[in-house]
Amino acid sequence: HPSRASTRIQKEFEVLQREDIPGLKLLSRSAKGDLLLEITGPHETPFQGNRYIVLFRYPQEYPYKAPTIQFLTNIFHPNISKEGFVCIDILQNQVSPASRLKVFVIGHIAVGDPNTTDPFNPAAAKSLLEDKEEYSKMNRNPFPVNSDSSIMEELNK
């Protein structure tokens, strides 16, 4: 019988599917509830028009423990590691039973508002603060999806 977390993720996923959220496309969902999304970079940011493939992995302890969020498309951002893992306050400090899948998804469409005071990627933070033109250039034409096919295979199980 399904866990409480998977039942909750299923319900939240259904709500997300019914709502039309600009810049978001649901690509796939695993039996465990992990989601593969396509997020379009927000207007008037260095990410504008770019399409990013993002994997949301939900732990059994959800919503008490935040999902792991990984950009599979390369992105140069102060709050995203070189490997694509997201480190933003909502993931670490703002998880509660009231957290909703939609909050995490919408929060990550807003990649255009980076936190440079405590960066996960110091090189990106330095570039953003010291040379915005170079920072923007680093985010044009993002690299193709990372070639870790095991992630895709696992999601499709």
CORVEN-V976477 format. One record per backbone hydrogen bond with DSSP energy under -0.5 kcal/mol. NH is the residue of the N-H (numbers start at 1). CO is the residue of the C=O. Records with the same first field share a line. If there is no record, write none. Layout:
NH=CO ; CO
This chain:
7=3
8=4
9=5
10=6
11=7
12=8
13=9
14=10
15=11
16=12
17=13
18=14
19=15
21=19
22=20
24=21
25=38
27=25 ; 36
28=36
30=34
33=30
35=56
36=28
37=35 ; 54
38=25
39=37 ; 52
40=23
41=50
42=109
45=42
48=45
49=41
50=47
52=39 ; 50
54=37 ; 52
55=70
56=35 ; 54
57=55 ; 68
58=56
59=57
62=59
64=61
65=61
68=57
69=67
70=55
71=84
72=53 ; 70
73=53
74=144
77=75 ; 80
80=77
81=85
84=81
86=69
87=79
91=88
92=88
93=89
94=89
99=96
103=100
104=100
105=101
106=102
107=103
108=104 ; 105
109=105 ; 106
110=106
111=109
113=110
116=114
119=116
120=78
121=78
124=121
125=121
126=122
127=123
128=124
129=125
130=126
131=127
135=131
136=132
137=133
138=134
139=135 ; 136
140=137
146=72
149=147
151=148
152=148
153=149
154=150
155=151
156=152
157=154
